[in-house]
Amino acid sequence: MRFGILGPLRVGGGEATVTAGRDRVVLAMLLLRAGRVVPVEELVDAVWEERPPATAKAQLHSCVSRLRQRLAALGLPADVIVTDPVGYGVRVEPADLDFEVFARTVETARAAVAAGQPAEARRHYRQALGLWRGPALSGIRSRAVRRRAQTLDEQRLAALEECVDVELRLRQAADLVDELAESVDRHPLRERLRGQLMLALSAMGRQADALAVYREGRRIYAEELGIEPGAALQELHQRVLAGDLALGGPDNRPVAPVRSLPRAISDFTGRQQTMARLVKEIESEGARIQLIDGMAGSGKTALAVHVAAALADRYPDAHLFVDLHGHSERSPLTPAAAVATLLRQLGVPAERIPLDLDDRLAVWRSELAGRRALVVLDNAAGADQVAPLLPTGPDCLVLITSRRRLVGLDEGRPSSLPVLDPDEGIELLGRVAGQERVAAEPQAAAEVVRRCGYLPLAIRLAGARLAHRPRWRVADLAERLVTGGGPLAELAAGQRSVGQAFALSYAQVSPAAQRMFRLLGLHPGVRFDKPVAAALAELPLPETQDLLDELVDSHLVEEVEPGRYRLHDLIHEYARLLLARPEQATERRMALQRLLDHHLQVAAAIARSIELANSAHLTRLPEPLRPDLVAATEGQGRTWFDENRAALTAVVRLAETEGFLRHCWQLARASWKAYFDGGHLDELIETHTIGLRAAEQLGDDEAVAMTLNYLASAYYRLARFGEAVRQMEMAVGIYRRLGLSRELRNALGNLGSAYTANGEHRRGVETFEASGILARKAGEPVPMANLLNNLSLVLLSWGRYEDALRVARNHLLVARETGDPRHLGNALGHLGMIRHRMGDRAPASRLLRAGLKLKRRAGNRFGEGELLNETGVLDREAGSPHRAAARHREALVAMTDAGDRIGQCASRNLLARAILDQGDVSSALDLHRRVLTDATRLGARYEQARALDGIAHCLRASDPAAARSHWMRALALFRQAESPDQHEVVRLLAELD
């Protein structure tokens, strides 16, 4: 084995071949998820935990490079460590990693146990346990590594306990006592180990020692946990006292139990936490009835059978299983038929099974009286079907599976199965189709399991298709799931198909719920709420809630959080197909219109509340057909946009696909403010591009101009200023032609901002002045406030501080007249920036604090980042570079949230200057260089110049010639941008001379 993690980290043939602490953490993290890509963020967290440096990613890259060199020196292939856009991974063969060998060997041992081959099982268990050299990855102190390593240690303990169970049955108690005593000392709270030690001691006739072990455990549990030992350990204690635990004599062997459980599937994957919890509840808490529900294909039966197999020894008298056909092509079994089946499994002759149900149940309870039996009631239709079958005695365990939530049962602990997580899904695909085959195409395998919705049944069927088509690549199946007849058509094997499994669940709900389910297939997003469902189905909210509850109980709909629902991807596809039949075209079209109308009315209502007053006319709509649904939703405000962002974008796409063209541009417009303020610029561009196409197709020039205006805002925020100018010039031209004065005034203001950002200050001022003429004619304060806000910023960036101060003060007066805190925040913040540039530090600080408070209250993340950066510069100039760096990091987060790439460059440039003032020249230089690369790609001349200026400051002492070169380049760019910063660079160049 090339790699060892079952003990100290081992590479090649020794433990000290990788000695650097960070390198060991990185390699350990990769080996803990061998065959998977570990994201860079996880590796950074593992190495540096809460305090990663600004250069963490670069240092991580260096760690990986050193590891590759070290592994190559040990003769390992160069591609052992792979690079992915997301992170890094280790590619290992099955025999290369000791934990993989351990896991496979334990599975072989468990299969031998299930096959009744205890001696063979013991051999494999001991072989697996022999691979351990100590606690997993001992010596590596990273919390992330330790957390994952503890999971491996837990698996070793579980394997040891299983091995001891086998060896006790093989009457090897004498050989186990020392090992068990040592294990109990190391893990004093582990009840199963303590019970096994008591069994071994009792088998050797050492009942007094066994009782002492129990008393010591009881003391520890009381002192450390404040609880009594679990029911299983207490029962064992009673049996030791009674002297009935001797394992040595042949006469003590129990009668062979009735065994009617189906074979546990060998490729059972995932569910470890659920299984461990169920076993604990049954063993320690005496939970004798367990209810396992979940959607079709989620692996309920497989889990129940595995839990039964794990607990089989606790129920030696009978293991019973009956399929109740609650969701199958056959009619559900009646309680009478089900109990007859169970009685026959117990060996009751047919002539002894009464015809009357009550009499049959009496015989059933009589047969189970005094028996320690395990009963699996699989595929239950509902509570009424299984309630009569529940044993009355305390010594029986009942596991019930159902696609419905069995809320009508008075007893039982429910467990609803989710789908697998991505890693578990890939592991299951590999077990069915072949691990090497899947490991060879990790990205394609991830896409297959994603297209399968991480549903075990779907993944098994996909794996079966690959297993029977050895010439297929995994990528071939992934492509078919996307481009073929749809995933449901591809996920079928013989008589088994995912679609058929869903059809059986669909057939079990009421006609009204079936209609609701079909209509929900029209919703294109991931999540939806009750008002959306009510709009689709054209139903009152209370009736809608009843139908959603029915669908949730049947696992056709998932309630992901209170009041928020989703359809699993494959179930969503099934619902969509149900409504795609030609005879349902009219119902489908009308439901689509209701869906689009609802989203538009809600978005517009919320937009009116969060936009500036003069923008309200842009979202004029007729009165909603369902005002009750709008009223039930609009109070959520911005939160509604945050939770429905992906759905809104998908709804706009749907509107275009289905020909609802007016909805396209209206939905885009109504969502603009939330997208823009939240920095969701990709969604803004996509929705407005669709809206622009729709408006052009409709021939609605005003809608075209409006959409161009708001589309330009995203290009502006992304520093694509030339594109923003082009879009705004087109919008201005249309508004002039249409004679729309108010709209022209606003568009001219936006065009002025685009000119300024593009370095055309003079054209910017001229355009603002043209806008101002229209604003003064209108005599409205809000447009004038917008104009003055933008004009003050242009003059500030141009270095005309006195003019900027005069305009900003006028802006503050107009802002007070409007009474809008958003205008006040802009005015105060920009006044603070201007006073700072003019050298008035104390008033600047007060104004910036007041402006920042209002920006935060308004949720303006860009404005917040802008003022944080200005405050940080004040701190640095005051001799507090540490405080300045904290401000700039906070500003960077805000700019990132806002999606403003130039704002991000500005924050990083200023952060680098603060880091330099702290004395970390290397980190500051690295950060400035990376900003220079990004700003050059964006075409952001001012931030390119600031990055070059920062690099020159870093090199000034060590390489004056290089510093001069960078300052000369910065000076040229500052002059192109007409920035006043050029004067400081001229002074610095003169000092070098």
HUFENCOR-V566762 format. One line per field, one symbol per residue. ss: DSSP state (2 for helix, 1 for strand, 0 for the rest). phi: phi as a letter, one per 30 degrees, with the letter a starting at -180 (. if undefined). A space follows every 50 residues. Layout:
# HUFENCOR-V566762
ss->???
phi->???
This chain:
# HUFENCOR-V566762
ss->00110000011001000000222222222222000011122222222200 00000222222222222222222000000011100011110000001222 22222222222222000222222222222000000000000022222222 22222222222222222220002222222222222200002222222222 22200022222222222222222220000022222222222200000002 22000001100000000000022222222222222000111110000002 22222222220222000111111000000000002222222222200002 22000022222222222200001111111100222220000000001111 11000000000011110000022222222222202222200222222222 20000222222222222000000222222222200022220110011222 22222200002222222222000000111222222220002222222222 22200001111001110022222222220002222222222222222222 22222222220022222220000000222222222202222220222222 22222220002222222222222222220022222222222222222200 22222222222222222000222222222222222222002222222222 22222220002222222222222222220022222222222222222200 22222222222222222200222222222222222220002222222222 22222222002222222222222222200022222222222222222200 22222222222222222000222222222222222222002222222222 2222200002222222222222222200002222222222220
phi->.dbbbdkeebbicbccdbcdedddddddddddbeibdceedddddddchd bdddceddddededddddddddddidedcdcccbedlbaccbdecdcddd deddddddddddeddicdddddededddddddckeehdjccedddddddd ddddddddddddddedddddiceddcedddddddddbdcddddddddddd dddcicdddddddddddddddddccibdededddddedddediccdcddd dddddeddbcddddddcebiiddddddddddddccidcbbccbldeidjd deddddddddceddbddabcbbddhdbadddeddedddddddddddjdde dccddddddddddeddddeiccccbccciddadddceddddcddcccbcc cadcddddddbkcdbcdddddeddddddedddcjddddddbddddddddd ddihdeeddddddddddcbddddddddedddccddjddddcbbidcaddd ddddddddcdeddddededdddddddcbcdeddddddhbddddddddddd dddchcbccdaeibbaceedddddddddccdedcddedddddddddeddd ddddddeddccdedcdddbdbddddbddddddcdddheeddddceddddd ddededecicdddeddddddceddddddicddddddddddddedddddic dddddddeedddddddddicdeddddddddddddddddicddddeddddd deddedddicddddddddddddedddddicddedddddedddddddddic ddddddddddddddddddidddddddddddddddddddjcdddddddddd ddddddddiddddddedddddddeddddibddddddddddddddddddic ddddddddddddddddddjcdddddddddddeddddddiddddedddded ddedceddbedddeeddddddddddddhcddddddeddddddd
